[in-house]
Amino acid sequence: MTVPQGKRRPPRPVSEMRDVYDFLEDVRLRPGMYAVHSSVMHLHSILLGFDLAVQIHGTAGATLFDDDGAFGEWLRHQINGQYGSLIWGYAIELEAKDRGVPAMDLFFELLDKFRAETAR
């Protein structure tokens, strides 16, 4: 879930972020600052760019948010494969619409679950 306005801390400088999850915690605080209209599809594009940079520069870290990456594969099982081969950002937006919840809130709910299940 996104963070209510009164409980927000200032965003961190990029130099203080250790990984993509640190970045996503800043997105959680201010989704509209990073993704136009708090769109999961815009966030999807940012995360694909991150994964591409990791691959090009050979830095440590898995490509989690590539559509065939760990998050996308995990997500297919969470939403019962209902959206087939759709990219995960669009699948989350459709699922959120079906559930009647904000898509960005659903993304963070799913991300938290993904991290809890894959941290083992």
VOMI-779490 format. One line per 3 residues: number of its first residue (from 1); their letters; for each residue x, y, z of N, C-alpha, C. Coordinates in pm, 1 decimal, padded with zeros to 6 digits. Layout:
N
NUM = A = X,Y,Z,X,Y,Z,X,Y,Z ~ ...
END
This chain:
120
1 = MTV = 00082.7,-00117.5,00000.0,00000.0,00000.0,00000.0,00087.8,00124.7,00000.0 ~ 00035.8,00228.9,-00057.6,00109.0,00354.5,-00054.7,00098.3,00414.5,00085.4 ~ 00184.5,00509.3,00115.3,00192.9,00567.9,00249.0,00106.2,00693.6,00255.4
4 = PQG = 00023.8,00707.2,00361.1,-00058.7,00827.7,00375.5,00027.9,00953.3,00382.2 ~ -00023.9,01062.8,00333.1,00049.9,01188.7,00322.1,00120.3,01230.0,00451.2 ~ 00056.0,01223.4,00565.3,00114.1,01270.1,00690.2,00227.5,01183.9,00744.2
7 = KRR = 00246.9,01063.5,00691.2,00347.9,00971.4,00743.1,00467.4,00957.9,00649.0 ~ 00484.1,01050.4,00561.6,00591.3,01042.1,00462.4,00720.0,01103.1,00514.8 ~ 00830.3,01042.4,00481.2,00961.4,01099.6,00505.9,01008.7,01160.4,00374.8
10 = PPR = 01108.5,01244.1,00378.0,01158.4,01299.9,00251.8,01220.1,01189.3,00165.6 ~ 01216.9,01204.0,00033.6,01280.7,01103.6,-00051.6,01431.4,01102.4,-00027.1 ~ 01491.2,00985.4,-00044.2,01635.9,00972.0,-00026.1,01707.3,01007.4,-00155.5
13 = PVS = 01828.5,01057.5,-00143.6,01909.7,01075.0,-00264.3,01942.0,00937.0,-00323.1 ~ 01953.4,00930.0,-00452.9,01984.2,00803.4,-00519.2,02112.3,00741.8,-00463.4 ~ 02208.6,00826.0,-00426.4,02336.0,00775.6,-00374.2,02319.4,00697.3,-00244.0
16 = EMR = 02206.6,00714.1,-00176.0,02182.3,00641.8,-00051.0,02103.9,00512.2,-00071.5 ~ 02061.6,00485.4,-00193.3,01984.0,00364.6,-00220.8,02077.7,00248.1,-00248.6 ~ 02046.3,00133.7,-00187.9,02129.4,00014.2,-00205.1,02084.3,-00073.6,-00320.4
19 = DVY = 01954.0,-00074.4,-00346.8,01901.6,-00164.4,-00449.0,01767.2,-00114.1,-00499.8 ~ 01707.7,-00189.5,-00588.1,01580.5,-00149.2,-00648.4,01469.5,-00140.3,-00543.1 ~ 01478.9,-00220.4,-00438.5,01376.1,-00215.7,-00334.6,01380.6,-00084.0,-00257.8
22 = DFL = 01499.5,-00028.1,-00237.4,01508.0,00104.1,-00175.0,01438.4,00207.9,-00262.8 ~ 01461.7,00199.2,-00393.5,01394.2,00289.4,-00486.6,01242.5,00272.5,-00476.7 ~ 01196.5,00148.1,-00473.7,01052.8,00123.3,-00468.8,00990.1,00173.3,-00339.0
25 = EDV = 01065.4,00175.2,-00230.6,01012.0,00231.6,-00106.5,00989.4,00381.8,-00121.6 ~ 01074.8,00449.4,-00198.5,01050.4,00591.6,-00225.9,00930.2,00608.9,-00318.7 ~ 00914.7,00519.7,-00414.4,00796.7,00524.6,-00501.8,00670.4,00505.2,-00417.9
28 = RLR = 00675.8,00413.6,-00322.2,00559.9,00388.2,-00235.2,00516.9,00516.4,-00163.0 ~ 00614.5,00597.4,-00123.4,00584.6,00722.1,-00053.0,00518.5,00825.0,-00143.8 ~ 00564.8,00832.6,-00267.5,00516.2,00934.1,-00361.9,00502.9,00875.0,-00502.0
31 = PGM = 00405.0,00787.9,-00522.1,00394.7,00721.1,-00652.0,00378.1,00817.5,-00769.4 ~ 00303.5,00925.0,-00749.7,00280.8,01020.3,-00857.7,00405.3,01096.8,-00898.2 ~ 00504.4,01101.9,-00810.9,00628.6,01170.9,-00842.3,00713.8,01089.6,-00940.9
34 = YAV = 00697.4,00958.8,-00937.9,00778.8,00870.4,-01021.1,00702.9,00815.3,-01141.7 ~ 00575.0,00791.6,-01125.2,00494.9,00730.1,-01231.7,00376.6,00822.3,-01262.2 ~ 00365.9,00866.3,-01385.1,00259.5,00957.1,-01426.5,00123.5,00900.2,-01384.8
37 = HSS = 00045.1,00981.3,-01315.7,-00088.0,00942.7,-01267.7,-00082.9,00817.1,-01180.3 ~ 00032.1,00793.4,-01115.2,00051.0,00673.4,-01031.5,00019.5,00546.3,-01109.8 ~ 00058.3,00545.1,-01235.3,00030.5,00432.6,-01324.1,00131.9,00319.5,-01303.6
40 = VMH = 00080.4,00200.0,-01282.6,00167.9,00083.1,-01270.3,00238.5,00057.3,-01403.2 ~ 00174.5,00089.7,-01513.7,00240.1,00072.3,-01644.4,00363.0,00163.3,-01655.3 ~ 00355.6,00284.4,-01604.3,00472.9,00372.3,-01606.4,00581.0,00318.4,-01514.3
43 = LHS = 00542.9,00269.4,-01398.1,00639.9,00208.3,-01307.4,00702.8,00085.1,-01371.7 ~ 00622.6,00008.0,-01441.2,00671.4,-00109.2,-01514.7,00784.0,-00068.1,-01610.0 ~ 00764.2,00039.5,-01682.5,00865.9,00087.4,-01777.2,00994.6,00128.6,-01705.3
46 = ILL = 00981.3,00196.0,-01591.9,01099.2,00235.5,-01514.8,01176.7,00111.7,-01470.5 ~ 01105.3,00011.8,-01421.2,01171.5,-00108.8,-01370.8,01232.9,-00191.5,-01483.2 ~ 01172.1,-00189.8,-01600.1,01235.5,-00256.6,-01715.3,01366.3,-00186.4,-01751.0
49 = GFD = 01367.1,-00053.7,-01743.2,01490.1,00021.5,-01767.6,01597.1,-00011.8,-01665.3 ~ 01557.5,-00028.1,-01539.7,01652.4,-00068.1,-01436.2,01713.0,-00204.5,-01469.3 ~ 01626.1,-00300.1,-01503.5,01675.4,-00434.3,-01536.9,01769.6,-00430.7,-01657.0
52 = LAV = 01737.0,-00349.7,-01755.7,01823.5,-00337.4,-01873.3,01959.4,-00280.7,-01834.7 ~ 01961.0,-00179.0,-01749.5,02087.1,-00120.5,-01704.2,02170.7,-00223.8,-01629.0 ~ 02106.9,-00304.8,-01545.9,02178.6,-00410.7,-01473.2,02243.4,-00506.9,-01572.4
55 = QIH = 02169.6,-00544.5,-01675.8,02222.8,-00637.8,-01774.7,02337.3,-00575.9,-01854.9 ~ 02320.1,-00451.7,-01898.0,02422.1,-00386.4,-01979.9,02550.4,-00363.5,-01902.3 ~ 02537.1,-00318.9,-01779.3,02655.1,-00282.3,-01701.1,02709.5,-00396.1,-01616.6
58 = GTA = 02641.0,-00509.0,-01619.1,02690.8,-00626.0,-01548.9,02704.3,-00607.3,-01399.6 ~ 02622.4,-00520.4,-01342.6,02628.8,-00500.3,-01198.2,02557.5,-00615.9,-01128.8 ~ 02589.6,-00633.8,-01002.6,02528.3,-00742.2,-00926.5,02379.4,-00718.9,-00913.8
61 = GAT = 02305.7,-00825.0,-00916.9,02160.8,-00813.8,-00899.5,02087.5,-00887.2,-01009.5 ~ 01980.3,-00950.8,-00969.7,01899.4,-01024.9,-01065.9,01807.5,-00929.7,-01140.0 ~ 01766.9,-00970.4,-01258.0,01668.5,-00893.1,-01332.5,01530.4,-00940.7,-01285.7
64 = LFD = 01478.7,-00871.8,-01188.6,01353.4,-00912.2,-01125.2,01229.7,-00871.7,-01202.4 ~ 01234.9,-00755.8,-01267.1,01112.5,-00697.2,-01320.5,01098.8,-00707.7,-01471.2 ~ 01189.0,-00774.5,-01535.7,01174.7,-00812.0,-01675.4,01046.3,-00896.3,-01682.1
67 = DDG = 00973.3,-00893.0,-01791.0,00846.3,-00966.0,-01796.1,00862.8,-01115.6,-01775.6 ~ 00980.3,-01168.4,-01807.2,01007.2,-01310.4,-01782.2,01088.8,-01329.1,-01655.5 ~ 01108.4,-01222.5,-01579.4,01186.6,-01227.5,-01456.9,01108.9,-01287.0,-01340.9
70 = AFG = 01173.2,-01288.5,-01226.7,01117.7,-01354.4,-01108.6,00981.4,-01297.6,-01067.6 ~ 00966.5,-01165.9,-01068.6,00839.3,-01106.3,-01026.6,00727.3,-01142.1,-01123.4 ~ 00752.6,-01131.6,-01253.3,00650.6,-01164.1,-01353.5,00607.0,-01309.7,-01346.4
73 = EWL = 00703.3,-01399.0,-01329.4,00670.9,-01541.7,-01317.8,00588.1,-01568.5,-01191.7 ~ 00630.8,-01509.7,-01081.5,00559.1,-01526.8,-00955.4,00417.0,-01471.6,-00967.1 ~ 00404.0,-01354.7,-01030.7,00273.7,-01289.3,-01043.8,00175.2,-01374.4,-01122.4
76 = RHQ = 00221.6,-01442.7,-01225.1,00131.6,-01526.3,-01305.4,00058.8,-01627.8,-01217.1 ~ 00127.0,-01678.7,-01116.7,00064.1,-01775.5,-01025.9,-00028.2,-01707.5,-00925.5 ~ -00002.4,-01583.7,-00892.1,-00083.4,-01511.4,-00794.4,-00219.1,-01472.0,-00849.8
79 = ING = -00222.8,-01440.9,-00977.1,-00350.7,-01399.4,-01035.8,-00403.6,-01508.8,-01127.9 ~ -00366.0,-01631.8,-01092.4,-00418.1,-01753.0,-01157.2,-00399.3,-01755.6,-01308.2 ~ -00295.4,-01692.3,-01357.1,-00270.5,-01693.7,-01500.9,-00382.9,-01630.0,-01580.0
82 = QYG = -00471.4,-01557.6,-01512.1,-00590.2,-01500.6,-01574.8,-00555.9,-01410.8,-01693.0 ~ -00441.5,-01345.4,-01686.2,-00409.5,-01249.3,-01790.4,-00305.0,-01302.9,-01888.0 ~ -00280.6,-01432.2,-01880.7,-00194.1,-01498.7,-01976.7,-00059.2,-01434.5,-01994.7
85 = SLI = -00031.5,-01393.8,-02116.0,00101.7,-01343.0,-02148.0,00110.6,-01189.9,-02142.8 ~ 00013.1,-01124.2,-02084.1,00020.7,-00978.9,-02072.5,00140.1,-00939.4,-01987.2 ~ 00196.7,-00823.6,-02013.4,00305.6,-00776.7,-01928.6,00250.7,-00752.8,-01788.8
88 = WGY = 00336.0,-00769.7,-01687.8,00286.0,-00768.6,-01550.1,00223.3,-00634.7,-01509.9 ~ 00273.2,-00523.8,-01560.9,00215.9,-00394.0,-01525.0,00070.4,-00383.1,-01568.0 ~ 00041.9,-00427.5,-01688.5,-00095.1,-00421.9,-01739.4,-00183.4,-00523.2,-01667.0
91 = AIE = -00128.2,-00641.0,-01638.4,-00204.1,-00743.2,-01565.9,-00245.9,-00691.2,-01428.1 ~ -00156.5,-00621.1,-01360.3,-00189.9,-00565.2,-01228.9,-00297.0,-00458.4,-01243.8 ~ -00287.8,-00374.7,-01345.8,-00390.6,-00271.6,-01364.6,-00527.8,-00334.7,-01390.7
94 = LEA = -00532.9,-00441.6,-01469.5,-00660.6,-00508.8,-01494.4,-00714.4,-00574.7,-01367.5 ~ -00625.4,-00640.2,-01293.1,-00666.5,-00705.5,-01168.4,-00717.6,-00602.1,-01068.0 ~ -00650.1,-00489.1,-01058.9,-00693.2,-00383.2,-00967.0,-00831.9,-00331.9,-01005.2
97 = KDR = -00853.4,-00315.8,-01133.8,-00985.0,-00269.8,-01180.2,-01091.8,-00372.3,-01142.0 ~ -01062.0,-00501.8,-01161.5,-01156.9,-00606.5,-01124.8,-01187.3,-00605.5,-00975.1 ~ -01084.4,-00576.6,-00893.4,-01101.8,-00575.9,-00747.1,-01155.9,-00443.1,-00694.5
100 = GVP = -01153.1,-00339.6,-00778.1,-01199.2,-00208.4,-00735.8,-01103.4,-00139.8,-00639.6 ~ -00972.0,-00161.8,-00659.8,-00869.9,-00100.1,-00574.5,-00771.8,-00022.3,-00662.0 ~ -00701.5,00075.2,-00604.1,-00600.3,00146.0,-00683.2,-00488.9,00050.2,-00727.1
103 = AMD = -00449.9,00060.0,-00852.5,-00349.5,-00030.5,-00908.2,-00215.5,-00021.2,-00835.2 ~ -00174.3,00099.5,-00796.7,-00045.7,00114.1,-00728.6,-00051.4,00046.1,-00590.9 ~ -00164.4,00055.5,-00522.0,-00178.8,-00013.8,-00393.5,-00168.3,-00164.9,-00413.8
106 = LFF = -00231.4,-00215.3,-00517.6,-00224.1,-00359.0,-00545.5,-00080.7,-00398.8,-00579.3 ~ -00010.2,-00317.4,-00657.9,00128.7,-00348.1,-00689.5,00209.9,-00365.3,-00561.6 ~ 00197.7,-00271.3,-00468.5,00277.8,-00279.5,-00346.2,00233.6,-00394.8,-00256.2
109 = ELL = 00106.0,-00426.3,-00256.4,00059.1,-00543.3,-00181.4,00125.2,-00669.4,-00239.1 ~ 00125.2,-00680.3,-00370.8,00185.7,-00796.7,-00435.5,00337.4,-00798.0,-00418.8 ~ 00400.0,-00682.1,-00428.7,00545.5,-00674.4,-00410.3,00584.5,-00719.7,-00269.4
112 = DKF = 00510.3,-00675.3,-00168.5,00539.1,-00716.1,-00031.0,00526.0,-00867.4,-00016.2 ~ 00424.0,-00923.5,-00076.0,00403.2,-01068.8,-00069.8,00515.8,-01141.7,-00142.9 ~ 00553.7,-01091.9,-00260.4,00663.2,-01150.7,-00337.8,00792.7,-01150.9,-00255.6
115 = RAE = 00823.4,-01039.2,-00195.7,00946.6,-01029.2,-00117.1,00943.0,-01122.8,00002.7 ~ 00829.0,-01132.9,00069.0,00818.6,-01221.6,00184.9,00836.7,-01367.6,00144.8 ~ 00780.0,-01404.9,00030.8,00787.9,-01543.2,-00013.4,00922.8,-01579.8,-00074.4
118 = TAR = 00991.7,-01484.4,-00132.9,01118.3,-01516.8,-00201.2,01240.6,-01485.2,-00116.3 ~ 01221.0,-01427.1,00000.7,01334.7,-01391.7,00086.7,01392.5,-01512.0,00159.3 ~ 01323.6,-01620.1,00156.1,01367.8,-01739.2,00229.5,01496.5,-01794.5,00179.6
END
